[in-house]
Amino acid sequence: MPELPEVETSRLGLTPHVVDRVVVRTIVRDPRLRWPVSAEVSDTLPGLRVEGLARRAKYLLFETCRGTLLAHLGMSGSLRVVDADEPPMAHDHVDIVLDSGRALRYRDPRRFGLMLWTKDDPAAHRLLSHLGPEPLGSDFDGALLYRRSRGRRGAVKNFIMDGKIVVGVGNIYASEALHRAGIHPRRPAGRVSAARYDRLVGDIKDVLSEAIEQGGTSLRDFTRQDGQPGYFQQKLSAYGRAGEPCHKCTSTIRQEVIGQRSSFFCPRCQR
């Protein structure tokens, strides 16, 4: 499932191809995504200029003068820039054809993604209004995590993966950040000190930034907007390494299910 670095990688790659381009037409081959593709994709978007491409959590926001297209890649979705006359393949559900002769093509084998339209401030949309701060922003810090964690008995890994606390810290990157910070993923969130949360926030920011620089992590279906894989998988120190030696102490990395997600950690380094 694409996580924040994969979505940000897509945004960075798509921006020079779509911003300041006019939508010539749209082709909706199959509107049956998690929610039906908004009618405005066909009725309103053609003729409009894409004025900006932003990201909020794992949503891409295509900004125009008449509204914003919200796109989510779901479990297996991707957005690629192709020649407008390139024949579609299976699961290519939507084309947004641009005045450059190129098309933004949405592919989603599992159809868990979405394309919705809003005329209002996207921040007020029901899918976005409840979300926590961006993890790479200045308003996400150790003090926030420490304050929000007091009295919580649930696992710290689940806590930092809660989108109401902070967005975009998915399973892969939560495992990696906790390993770097030396915090056991099962430790109750309310039993992590302020100093350790300060370090954890720094490690979350570093892990996500490095993943973005590497183009994301290619696991299962994710590839970049140009069809090439991301390379952060080669730098993983915990996730997916069960049975292998820890890079820090050579103890064996373990795998357990925490909050219905596979978690990877070093039993010696992480306390």
C-alpha positions as CSV (number, residue, x, y, z in Angstrom):
1,M,0.0,0.0,0.0
2,P,1.5,3.4,-1.0
3,E,2.4,5.3,2.2
4,L,3.3,9.0,2.6
5,P,6.8,8.9,0.9
6,E,5.3,7.1,-2.1
7,V,2.6,9.6,-2.4
8,E,5.0,12.5,-2.0
9,T,7.3,10.9,-4.6
10,S,4.3,10.8,-7.0
11,R,3.5,14.4,-6.3
12,L,7.0,15.6,-7.0
13,G,7.2,13.6,-10.2
14,L,3.8,14.6,-11.5
15,T,4.1,18.3,-10.7
16,P,6.1,19.4,-13.8
17,H,3.8,17.5,-16.1
18,V,0.4,18.7,-14.8
19,V,0.8,22.1,-13.1
20,D,-0.1,25.0,-15.5
21,R,-1.5,22.5,-17.9
22,V,-5.1,22.6,-19.2
23,V,-7.3,19.5,-19.0
24,V,-8.5,18.8,-22.6
25,R,-10.8,15.9,-21.7
26,T,-11.3,13.1,-19.3
27,I,-11.9,9.5,-19.9
28,V,-13.6,7.5,-17.1
29,R,-13.6,3.8,-18.1
30,D,-14.8,2.5,-14.8
31,P,-16.1,4.8,-12.1
32,R,-16.4,2.0,-9.5
33,L,-13.6,2.8,-7.0
34,R,-14.0,2.9,-3.2
35,W,-16.5,5.6,-4.0
36,P,-17.8,6.3,-7.5
37,V,-15.6,8.7,-9.4
38,S,-17.1,12.2,-9.0
39,A,-19.2,13.4,-12.0
40,E,-17.2,16.6,-11.9
41,V,-14.2,14.7,-13.3
42,S,-16.0,14.5,-16.6
43,D,-18.3,17.5,-16.3
44,T,-16.2,20.2,-14.7
45,L,-12.5,19.4,-15.0
46,P,-12.2,19.6,-18.8
47,G,-11.2,23.2,-19.8
48,L,-9.7,24.0,-16.4
49,R,-6.0,24.7,-15.7
50,V,-4.3,22.7,-13.0
51,E,-3.0,25.6,-10.8
52,G,-1.2,23.5,-8.2
53,L,-0.6,19.9,-6.9
54,A,-0.5,19.6,-3.2
55,R,-0.5,16.7,-0.7
56,R,-2.4,16.2,2.5
57,A,-1.6,12.9,4.3
58,K,-1.9,10.4,1.5
59,Y,-4.3,12.4,-0.6
60,L,-3.1,14.3,-3.7
61,L,-4.9,17.6,-4.3
62,F,-5.2,18.9,-7.9
63,E,-6.1,22.5,-7.5
64,T,-8.1,24.6,-10.1
65,C,-10.0,27.9,-10.0
66,R,-13.3,26.1,-9.6
67,G,-12.4,23.4,-7.1
68,T,-10.0,20.6,-6.1
69,L,-9.7,17.0,-7.2
70,L,-8.9,14.7,-4.3
71,A,-7.1,11.6,-5.4
72,H,-6.1,8.6,-3.2
73,L,-4.1,5.7,-4.4
74,G,-5.8,3.1,-2.1
75,M,-4.1,-0.2,-1.8
76,S,-2.7,-0.6,-5.3
77,G,-3.3,2.5,-7.2
78,S,-0.9,4.6,-9.3
79,L,-0.8,7.8,-11.3
80,R,1.4,7.8,-14.4
81,V,2.1,10.3,-17.2
82,V,1.7,8.6,-20.6
83,D,1.1,9.6,-24.2
84,A,-2.5,10.4,-24.6
85,D,-2.9,7.9,-27.4
86,E,-1.2,5.0,-25.6
87,P,-3.7,2.1,-25.4
88,P,-5.0,1.5,-21.9
89,M,-4.3,-1.7,-20.1
90,A,-6.4,-3.7,-17.7
91,H,-7.3,-1.7,-14.5
92,D,-6.6,1.7,-16.2
93,H,-9.8,3.3,-15.0
94,V,-9.3,7.1,-15.6
95,D,-7.4,9.3,-18.0
96,I,-7.0,13.1,-17.5
97,V,-5.8,14.3,-20.9
98,L,-3.7,17.5,-20.9
99,D,-3.0,20.1,-23.5
100,S,0.6,18.8,-23.7
101,G,-0.6,15.7,-25.6
102,R,0.1,13.6,-22.4
103,A,-2.4,12.0,-20.1
104,L,-2.5,11.4,-16.4
105,R,-3.5,7.8,-16.1
106,Y,-5.0,6.2,-13.0
107,R,-4.5,2.5,-12.6
108,D,-6.0,0.6,-9.6
109,P,-6.3,-3.2,-9.8
110,R,-8.1,-3.4,-6.4
111,R,-10.1,-0.3,-6.9
112,F,-9.7,0.9,-3.3
113,G,-8.6,4.4,-4.4
114,L,-10.8,7.4,-5.0
115,M,-11.2,10.5,-7.1
116,L,-13.6,13.1,-5.5
117,W,-14.3,16.7,-6.2
118,T,-14.8,19.6,-3.8
119,K,-15.7,23.2,-4.5
120,D,-14.8,24.2,-0.9
121,D,-11.6,24.4,1.1
122,P,-10.1,20.8,0.9
123,A,-9.0,21.1,4.5
124,A,-12.7,21.2,5.5
125,H,-13.5,18.0,3.6
126,R,-14.8,15.2,5.7
127,L,-11.9,13.0,4.7
128,L,-9.3,15.5,5.7
129,S,-10.8,17.7,8.5
130,H,-10.0,15.2,11.3
131,L,-6.4,14.5,10.4
132,G,-3.4,15.3,12.6
133,P,-0.4,17.3,11.6
134,E,2.0,16.5,8.8
135,P,5.0,14.6,10.1
136,L,7.6,16.7,8.3
137,G,6.0,20.0,9.4
138,S,7.2,22.2,12.3
139,D,4.1,21.6,14.3
140,F,4.9,17.9,14.7
141,D,7.3,17.6,17.6
142,G,8.1,15.5,20.7
143,A,6.0,17.7,23.0
144,L,2.9,17.0,20.9
145,L,3.4,13.3,21.1
146,Y,4.2,13.4,24.8
147,R,1.1,15.5,25.6
148,R,-1.2,13.4,23.5
149,S,0.1,10.1,24.8
150,R,-0.4,10.7,28.5
151,G,-2.7,8.0,30.0
152,R,-2.6,5.8,26.9
153,R,-2.0,2.1,27.5
154,G,-2.0,1.1,23.8
155,A,1.2,0.2,22.0
156,V,3.4,3.2,20.9
157,K,3.5,1.8,17.4
158,N,-0.3,2.0,17.0
159,F,-0.2,5.5,18.6
160,I,2.2,6.9,16.0
161,M,0.2,5.2,13.2
162,D,-3.0,6.9,14.3
163,G,-3.8,9.6,11.6
164,K,-5.6,11.7,14.2
165,I,-2.2,12.0,16.1
166,V,0.0,12.5,13.0
167,V,-0.6,11.6,9.4
168,G,1.4,9.3,7.1
169,V,3.5,7.2,9.6
170,G,2.6,3.9,8.0
171,N,3.6,0.4,9.0
172,I,6.9,0.3,7.3
173,Y,8.1,3.7,8.5
174,A,6.8,3.2,12.0
175,S,8.8,0.0,12.4
176,E,11.9,1.8,11.0
177,A,11.6,4.9,13.2
178,L,11.0,2.9,16.4
179,H,14.1,0.7,15.6
180,R,16.2,3.8,15.2
181,A,14.9,5.3,18.3
182,G,15.4,2.1,20.3
183,I,11.7,1.9,21.4
184,H,10.0,-1.4,21.6
185,P,6.8,-1.2,19.4
186,R,4.7,-2.8,22.2
187,R,5.7,-0.3,24.8
188,P,2.6,1.6,26.1
189,A,2.5,5.0,24.5
190,G,1.9,6.6,27.9
191,R,5.2,5.1,29.2
192,V,7.5,6.8,26.7
193,S,9.3,9.8,28.2
194,A,9.4,13.2,26.7
195,A,13.1,12.8,25.8
196,R,12.4,9.6,24.0
197,Y,9.5,11.2,22.1
198,D,11.9,14.0,21.0
199,R,14.2,11.4,19.6
200,L,11.4,9.4,18.0
201,V,10.1,12.5,16.2
202,G,13.5,13.2,14.8
203,D,13.8,9.6,13.6
204,I,10.3,9.7,12.0
205,K,11.3,12.9,10.1
206,D,14.6,11.4,9.0
207,V,13.1,8.0,7.9
208,L,10.4,9.7,5.9
209,S,12.8,12.3,4.3
210,E,15.2,9.5,3.3
211,A,12.4,7.5,1.8
212,I,11.2,10.4,-0.3
213,E,14.8,11.0,-1.5
214,Q,15.0,7.3,-2.5
215,G,11.7,7.4,-4.3
216,G,9.7,5.4,-1.8
217,T,9.7,1.7,-0.9
218,S,8.8,-0.8,-3.6
219,L,6.7,-3.5,-1.8
220,R,4.0,-5.3,-3.7
221,D,2.4,-2.9,-6.1
222,F,4.1,0.4,-5.6
223,T,6.1,2.0,-8.4
224,R,6.8,5.7,-9.1
225,Q,4.9,7.8,-11.6
226,D,7.5,6.9,-14.2
227,G,7.0,3.2,-13.7
228,Q,10.3,2.8,-11.9
229,P,10.6,1.3,-8.4
230,G,11.5,3.2,-5.3
231,Y,14.8,2.2,-3.6
232,F,14.3,2.8,0.1
233,Q,13.6,-0.9,0.6
234,Q,17.4,-1.4,0.2
235,K,17.9,0.7,3.3
236,L,15.4,-1.0,5.6
237,S,17.0,-2.0,9.0
238,A,14.0,-3.7,10.6
239,Y,10.9,-4.0,8.4
240,G,10.8,-7.3,6.5
241,R,14.1,-8.6,8.1
242,A,12.7,-11.2,10.5
243,G,15.4,-13.8,11.3
244,E,18.2,-11.5,10.0
245,P,20.8,-9.9,12.3
246,C,20.2,-6.4,13.6
247,H,22.5,-3.9,12.0
248,K,23.2,-2.4,15.5
249,C,23.9,-5.3,17.7
250,T,23.6,-8.5,15.5
251,S,20.7,-9.9,17.6
252,T,18.0,-11.5,15.5
253,I,15.2,-9.3,14.2
254,R,11.8,-10.6,15.4
255,Q,8.4,-10.3,13.8
256,E,5.1,-10.0,15.8
257,V,1.6,-8.9,14.9
258,I,0.7,-5.7,16.7
259,G,-2.6,-4.0,16.0
260,Q,-3.2,-6.5,13.2
261,R,-0.1,-5.4,11.4
262,S,3.3,-7.2,11.1
263,S,5.9,-5.5,13.2
264,F,9.6,-5.9,13.1
265,F,12.0,-5.1,16.0
266,C,15.2,-6.0,17.7
267,P,14.6,-7.4,21.2
268,R,17.9,-6.2,22.5
269,C,18.1,-2.6,21.0
270,Q,14.4,-1.7,21.5
271,R,13.1,-1.3,25.0
